[in-house]
Amino acid sequence: MFASILFILLFGQGCGAPTPDPSSTDGQQQILDAVDMALTNQDCSTALNLILPLYNSANTDNEIRLKTASAYGCAAGVNFFSLTSTLLSNVTNLAPPTFWSYMAQLFPSTAGADHKMEGAFYGTDALQSVLNNGVIILPANQVNSGTYNVGSVFSNDRTLDSNLYLIYMAMAGIGTAESRYGNPDPVTHNKGNALPWTTAAAMTEDGCGLAASVLNFLDATTSSASSLSASLANALTSNQALIYAGIAQACAYGCSNSLPAGAVDIAVYNPNGTWQASGCTMASPCSACPSTLRNRSSCTAQSSDVNSCAAAGIINFINSAVAGWQ
């Protein structure tokens, strides 16, 4: 419901035309058709104002959730087909460390001037609720808990269409958060300053959203990249393989309040001596990234919180690793 309120406040109430009845089949189809027209015209605010009452009702379903994700993606600057074409022409930019600068280039965002990061994060929430039939989700692994659109942190619980679109939505989450907080160079798009969420205590919902976007990007790539063109799929999966092992170790560093140690780890994770200890005090540190961190609302900024600790490790990886944002 917060998403609905936020975007109505940001974008207004639209043209004031009567809204079709979301409880009837005909009304729902009218809404979906109107949303498609608005999206065709890149009228993101109208699309959101039309779809959110339906999305936030008992009448929601996977089609409505995907349409909602498309409306949020519109606000985030995600156009599936044009972005696919762009990525196909720039597959070499998907390899780390260039990947991080390329995301900032593709998805520039300025707090107060646009709503791209918010669109990417809420769009991710919607996509995580597009589930396969019969999926049962334990409370700890739920996204959007307590709503009509309960989702899952596990990519295998979600449909192929959801995971395909999530590749791009997660890219938008990464790029917009970098743009907002990393002060990228306007020409090279390299990192201007370190991202701020390097300890559990410093973690915010935006920092958690960036960490979750990284993990969701890796998961969605694993689950669905093969359904894209061969060259793009190969580039994405190669990128996934190069980043994933490093990210898993970074989460472990965050959970254990430790720094890269030894010649190999220092060379891979801490080239400039900028890695920050997370300050975590967990009795049983994680050995990899927790599945629950795929939920961007899971961090509590407590030193005993596994998600905040692991997220701090991911942020340190982006800031400091050889395969991170240069």
Salt bridges, closest charged atoms under 4 A:
ASP36 OD1 - LYS67 NZ 3.45
ASP114 OD1 - ARG180 NH2 3.43
GLU118 OE1 - ARG180 NH2 2.88
ASP125 OD2 - ARG296 NH2 2.71
GLU205 OE2 - ARG296 NH1 2.73
ASP219 OD2 - ARG294 NE 2.74
